[in-house]
Amino acid sequence: MDLAQMTAVELSAAIREKKVTVREAVEASLDAIAKREESLNCYVTVDREGALQRADEVQKKIDDGTLTGPLAGVPVAVKDNMCTKGMLTTCSSKILGNFVPTFTADAVIRLEEAGAVILGKTNMDEFAMGSTTETSAYGVTRNPWNEGHVPGGSSGGSAAAVAAGECFFALGSDTGGSIRQPASFCGVVGMKPTYGTVSRYGLIAYGSSLDQIGPLCKDVTDCAAILEIIAGHDPKDSTSMKRDDTDFTSALQEDVAGMKIGIPRDYFGEGLDPEVKASVLAAAELLKAKGAVVEEFDLSLVDYAIPAYYTIAAAEASSNLERFDGIKYGYRAEDCEELHKMYKKTRSQGFGAEVKRRIMLGSFVLSSGYYDAYYLKALRVKALIKKAFDDAFSRYDVILGPAAPTTAPELGKSLQDPIQMYLGDIYTISVNLAGLPGITVPCGVDSKGLPIGVQLIGDCFREKKLLRMAYTYEKARGPFGLDKEGR
């Protein structure tokens, strides 16, 4: 039995049918980590002993009928900005290099209660600030499809681990595309749910009004099963929503007849790679052949999304990251006799260049004299972007477009030009500004053999429509992945 080819749901079914044990599944993942981790660097922490101990505990509960869910016994990786009790949680930053939380994030608790086995914590852009997983204090993560290229970011470690078979699924966080873009670059499925669907309790904040936890996995069935488990109201998170429609697996139907797809003309202009454009439009044609109605339309304000996003996200980051001062936890600079010098030296040594850049930008736009000119104006643009999407969803069930303008760039190229890196988020950040759900599904490979993802965007709380359309497309597209024919 080739465990590496199994999805999370298939593996759990095999475990329940006693075709494979939980320990064997965990050992398969740990073996893959041992084999590929030195070159890929997907993980910051691997908890081998803890995972094997947990595997035996879960096996007993499966055998006695306590655990019967679709993820019981499945090895999972968790992005390193989600707190895990007793396990190092660093946000891939020197300033949290010794931080071991005393509590666990709600989304991770829900996975553990469902019987998933935590393998460890995945590498990421420092404090989720970046699009390539190159700003990590623990070194770059490499794309399993081509190790000379980035895996995307900031959830690049999670996406690469899934693509490389170093786990069966992973959790990521999405502030401006940080699940959907690396999913596109690594040829996996990634979903950002509606804001408030998954609790942010235990997620170390970057931009509190934008952050959302979501799954990175092998297929749409896994995506629905994972989301069904991690979604739900949490009284510990004031932005958590009470929803009674989180039976996401019920949406896995091959039926899009009559559903209306809107394709924004604004997403297919200058800057979009021709091969990406061709693959994404081919995906739309495949859905059209399945009975969907496809139309082009104009989605206004696209050009204003990037400045609005970076203004708001940086402002929230500068506020959220002020807690890291070397006093309560984390790294503290040595040889500082005076308090303010200790703050300054700790942050200078503890934060990386990209984090410092965004903190300074955020402090600037929140400062006296600039608050109205920049921050308040960005909030008004955010409201206008939400209205533009509301207008679009009055006509369409789903909006279809690229997840990124290009396939994965070569290592080192993006960091040479941060502005160009920011522009790479053009197709994903509006979703976060409007609090919408979005999913990326692989739709092809370019001439370099790098994956291309199609992004489907839905109205608030309409994840089921997205999953239905993504599932229908995936079935029509056929097999896809690193070890499939046609790589």
N, C-alpha and C positions, 0 to 999 in steps of 0.2 A: 504493500500500500504506500503510495507516494504522498506523504502528508503535505509536502511543500506545495502541491497543486490544489490542495483543498482550501475552500473558503472557511471562514469562522463558523458559519452555520452548518456546513457539511461536516466539519471536524467534530463539533459538539454532538451531532447526530451519530457519528461513528463511535464516539465515546459512550454515549447512552446505549448503543447497540453492542457494546463490548468488543468492537473490532480493534480498538486501540485504547490505551490507558491515558489518563491525564499526564502522568509522569513521562510517558513516551512522547506526548505532544510537546511538553515543556522542554524535554531533552533535545528534541528535534530543533526547536527554536534556539536553544542555547548552543547547539552544535553549529547552526548557521551563523550565529553571532561570533563564535570562536573562529570560524572559517573566513568571514568577510569583514569583521569589524575593524581590523587593523587598517584596511584600505578605505573603508567607507566612513567610519567614525559617526555612526548613527546615534550612539548612546553616550550619555555622560556617566550614568551609573547602571550597572547590571547586578541585580540581586540574585545571584545563582542559588545560594543556600536557601534564601527565603522563598524563592519560586518553587524549588523542589519540595520543600516542607509544605507549602501551600497546596501543591499538586496532590500530595497524599491526603491532605485534609478534605479537599474538594472531591477526590475520588470516593471517599467514604460516604459523603453526603449524596453523591450521584447514585451510588450503589444502594443506599437505604431509601432512595426516593425523595429525599429532602430537596435536592436540586434537579429541576426538570426543564429549565429554560433553554433557549437557543444558543446561549453563550457559555453554558456551564462547562468548565474545564478548558476553556480556550485561552492560550497565552496572549497577553496584550501588553503594549508599551504605552507609557504615559509621558506626554510632553513635560519638560522639566520646569514649567511654571505653574504646575498644579501640586499643591501641598500633599505630601504622603507621610503619615506619622511614622517616625523612626527611620525614614529614608531621606538621604540628601536631596535637597531641592534648591537649585542654584540659579534658575533663570539663565543659565549659561553665562553667569557674570562672576567676576572675581569678588565683587562686594558681598555676594551670598555664597561664597565658596565653602563655608563651613556651616551652613544653615540646615539644621535638621528639625522639621516642624513637629509640634506636639499634637497635631490634628490632621485630618485627611479631607481633601476636597469632596464636596457632595457627589459630583459626577463619578469620582473614583470609588467612593463608598457604594454607590448603586451598582457599579460593575462587579465589585467584590461580593456584594450580596447576591448577585446573579450567578456567581461561581467562576468568574473570570480570574485568571492567574496573572498577577503583575510581574513582568520580567525585569523592569527597570525604567529609567527616565531617559527620554530622548533629547538629543542635542537640538539647539535652536539658535536663532539670532538673539543676541543679548537683550533681555527684557522684551522679546518679541519685536524688536525694532530693526527691521531689515527684510529683504525679499530674496535672500540667497543662502542663508545659514552660514555666512562667512564672518559675521560679527561676533560669533561665540568666543568666549574666553578659553574654550576647550578645543579650539581648532575647527577647521571647516569640515562640513559633511559633504561627501561626494555622491553624485547621482549614479545609482546602480546600472543605469542603461549605458552610461559613458562616464567613467570616473574623472575625465577632464572637464566635466560640466557640473554646474551647481544643481542641487535638488529643488531649488526654490526655498521660500521661507515665509514667515518665520518658523513654520512647523516642518521644516525640511528633514529633520531627523526622523520624525514620525512617518512622513511620506516615504522616505528612502528605506526605512526599516521594513515597512509593509511590502514595498516593491522588491526588496532583496530577500524576502522570506525570513527576516530576523524576528518577526512576530506575525500573528495572524490578523491583527488589526491594531489600531492605535488611536489615542485621543490627541487632538490638536486644539489650538485656539485660533480664532479668526477675528482680527481687529480691522483689517482692510483688505482681506483676501488671503490671509495666512494659512488657511486650509485649502482653499480652492486652487490657488496658484501652484503650490507644490504638488498637489494631486495631478494637475495638468502636466507638470514637468516630469513627474515620476511614473505616469501611466497608471494611476490608481483612482479610486472614487473618493471624493471628499465633499462633505456637506457642512455648510453653516446654517443652523436653524434660525428661525425667527428670534429676534432679541427677547430674552426672558424665558425662553422655552427650557433651557438647561441652566441650572443654578451656577452662578459665578462664585459661590462660597468656596474658598480655598484656591481660587485662581488668582495668582499674583497679578495685580492690575497694571495694564499699560494705559488704555483709554477706556474708562469705566462705562461710558455710554455707547461704546462700540464693540467691546470684547464679547465673544461668545464661544463656548466649547462645542466641538463637534467631532464626528468620526472620520477617520481615514482608513479605507478598507479595500478589499479586492473586488467587490461587486455591489450592486444596488440592494440586493437581498440582505447582505451583511449590514449595509448602511441603515436600512429600515429597522432591523433587529436591534442594532446598537442604540439608535436614537430612541427607540421605544423604551429601552431600559434607563438611559441617562436623563430623559426628559421628565419633568414633573415639578410641581410647586415645592419650594423650599422656604420655610419661614425665616431662615437665616440670611436670605438674599432679598432685599426690598424690591428688586426689579424682577423677581421671579413671578411668572404668570401661572394662574390656575387655569388649566385646560382639561377638557374632557374628551379630546379628540386625538390622543397620543397613541392610538392603536395603528401605528404607521405600517406594520406589515400587511394590514388589510388593503393597502394601496397597491400592492404588488400584482397588478393585473396588466395583461398585454392588450390594452384597449385605449387608443387615443382618438378614435373616430369622432369627428366633430369638434375636438378641442382646438382652440385658436392659439397659434404661435405668432408672436410679434418679433420681428428682426429689426433692431434699431440701425438705420442707415449710418448714424453717427459712429457706430462701432466698427464699421468696415471701410473707413477712409484711410488717410495717410498714416503711416507708422505700423500698419498691420502686415505681418509677413504673408506673402502670397500663398505659401503652402499651408499656413494656419487657416487663412481665409477659405481656401478650397476645401479643407477637411471639415471645417465647421459648417459651411454651406451644404456640403454633402450629407452631413448629419441631419440638417433640416429637410433635405430632399427625402431622406430615408423615412423620417417621421411623416412627411407629406404622403409618401407611398402607403403608409399605414393608416391613412385617413384623417390626419390632422390638417387644419387649414393654416397655411403659412402666408403672412403678409409682411411687407416692409413698412416701417413708420419712422417718424422723427422723434427721438427722445431728447428733449431740450436739456440744456445746462450741463452736458457732459464735460465741457471744457472747464467748468468751474468746480467740478467735484474734487480734483486733486488739491488745489489750494485750500478749499474748505476743509477737506479731510485732514491735511497736515497741520493746519492751524488748530483745529479742535483736538486732534489726537496729541499733538505736542503740548498743548495747554493742559490737558488732563494728565499727561505723563509727568510734566514738571511738578504738578501737585501730588500725584501718587508716589513719585520717587523721592520726595523730600524726607520720607520716613527712614531712608537708608543713610544713617549718619554715623555709624560706628559705635553707637551707645548701647542700644538694646540687643542687637544681634548682628551677625555678619562680620565682615572684615573691618578691622580697625588699624589705622596707620600707627606706627610706633614712633617713639621719641617726640611726642607732642605734649608740651606742658600746659598750653593754653587751649581752652575749649574750641574757639572758632577756628584756630589753626588746625586742630584735630579734625573738625568737620571738613575743612577745605582739603587737607591732605588725604583723608580717607576717601573722599569722593573723587579727587583727582586720580588717585591710584586705583580705586575700585571700579569706576565706570570706564567703559570703552569709548572710542571716539564718536561712534554713531549715537550712543545714548546721550553723551554730553551735548552733541549738536542739537538733538531734539529737546533736551531740557532747556538749553539756552533759547531756542526758538519759542518754546512754550512760555518761558518766563518773560520773554520780550512781548509776546502778544497779549499777555495778561497784565502788563505793567501799566501804570498810570499814564494816560495820554495816548495809549495804543489799544487799550481794551475795546473801545467803541469802534475804532477804525478797522481792527482786524478780527478779534474774537466774536464780537456781537454780529458783525457782518457775515462771518462764516456760519454762525447759527441761523441767520436768516436764509442763507443759501441752502443750508441743510433742510430747512422747512420747504423751500421751493423745490428741491430735488425730490422730497417725499411726495409733494403734490404732483410733480411730473409723472412719477411712478403710479400714483393713484389714478391719474387720467389714463395711463397706458393699461392698467389692469381693469379698467371699466370696459375695455375692448378686447383684451387678450387674457387667456388663462396663464400663459407662460411666455417669458421673454427669453430668446435664444441668442447667444453670442459667444465670442471667444472668452477664455479665462485669462489669457495673457497675449500680448502682441506678438510674441515670438516663442519658440521652444527654448529650452534651458540654455542660458548663455554659458560661455566658458568661464572657468574659475578665474577670479581676479579682475574680470572686465567691468563688472557692475560697480565695484567699489572705487574704481578710478573716476567715476562720474555719478555722484549720489543723486543729482537731479534726474539723470536718465533712469536711474533705478526707481525713483519715485514715480516717474511717468509710466513705468511698467505696471503700475497698479490701476491704470485707468478703467479697466473693465470690471474690477472687483469692489472698489471702495464705495461706490454709490449704494451698493447693497447694504453695507454697514451703516452708512449715514442714514438710510431710510429704515433700518431695522428689519430688512427683508430676509427670507430664506433663499439660499442658492446652493446648487450642487454642480460639481464638475465630474464628467464621465469621459474616459478616454475615447477618442474618435479617430485616431490614426497616428502615423509616424511620418516625420519629414524625411528628406533625402539623406540626412545624417544619421537616421535611425533613432531619432529622439521623439518621445511621445508628444501628442497634441491632445488637448482636452476641450470639450464643448461645455459651456456653462449654461445652465438653465436657471432662471430667476423667477420666483413666484411672489404673489402677494402675501402679506402678513398672515401667518397661521394657515398657509395653504401648502404645507410640506407634502401632503398626500398627492396633490396634483403633480408636483415635481417628481416625486418618487414613481408615480404611475408612468409619467412620460419617460423618465430616465430608464425605468425597467423595460418598457416597450422598446426603446432605442437599443438598449444593451442586448436584448434577445435578438433583434433584427441584425445588429452588427456582428454578433458571433464572438468567439473567444478572443481575448486580448491579454498580453502580458509578456514578461521577459522571456519565459520559456516556451511560449507558443510559436507555432510556425508563422513566419512572416515578420519576425523580429527585425 
